[in-house]
Amino acid sequence: MRIEVVNLGKKIQQRRELLGLLQAQLAALSGVSTRTIQLVEQGKGNPSLQTLIRLIDPLGLRIDLLLKHPVNTEQ
């Protein structure tokens, strides 16, 4: 099974924006660099599991749900 990193990044970005956080704020909360967050949200990053967990924890996301459901990209 292949995980779509783009969908993963979109979910993280959507949740961050829903919470009203800037990337820099998420970086401060998670200990992950702003550049890494940018890459992940753009679907260009390939975060380790540890990095992913550090990113989603302050967002209140669960890894199992994050990987389970596709994001709706149709507008």
C-alpha positions in Angstrom: 0.0 0.0 0.0 1.4 3.4 -1.0 0.7 6.4 1.2 0.1 9.6 -0.8 2.4 12.2 0.8 0.5 14.9 -0.9 -2.7 13.9 0.9 -0.9 13.7 4.2 0.6 17.1 3.8 -2.8 18.6 2.8 -4.4 17.1 5.9 -1.7 18.6 8.1 -2.0 22.0 6.4 -5.8 22.0 6.7 -5.7 21.1 10.4 -3.0 23.7 11.1 -5.0 26.4 9.3 -8.2 25.3 11.0 -6.4 25.9 14.4 -5.2 29.3 13.1 -1.5 28.4 13.4 1.2 29.7 11.2 3.9 27.2 10.0 6.4 29.0 12.3 4.1 28.4 15.3 3.7 24.8 14.5 7.5 24.5 14.2 7.8 26.0 17.7 5.2 23.6 19.1 6.5 20.5 17.4 10.3 21.1 17.3 10.2 20.4 13.5 11.8 23.1 11.2 9.5 25.4 9.3 11.2 24.2 6.1 10.3 20.6 6.8 6.7 21.7 7.5 6.7 23.5 4.2 8.0 20.5 2.3 5.5 18.1 4.0 2.6 20.4 3.3 3.6 20.7 -0.4 3.8 17.0 -0.7 7.6 17.2 -1.4 8.8 16.0 2.0 9.4 12.5 3.1 9.1 12.8 6.9 10.2 10.0 9.2 7.5 8.5 11.4 9.1 10.3 14.4 8.9 13.6 12.5 5.3 12.9 11.5 4.3 12.2 15.1 6.0 15.3 16.3 4.0 17.3 13.7 0.6 15.9 14.3 0.7 15.8 18.1 0.2 19.6 18.6 -2.5 19.5 15.9 -4.5 16.9 17.8 -4.4 14.4 14.9 -4.1 10.7 15.3 -1.8 8.9 12.9 -4.2 6.0 12.2 -6.9 8.4 11.1 -4.5 10.6 9.2 -3.4 7.7 7.1 -6.8 6.0 6.7 -9.0 8.6 5.0 -8.2 10.4 1.8 -8.6 14.1 1.7 -11.2 15.6 -0.7 -9.2 17.8 -3.1 -12.2 18.7 -5.3 -13.4 22.2 -4.9 
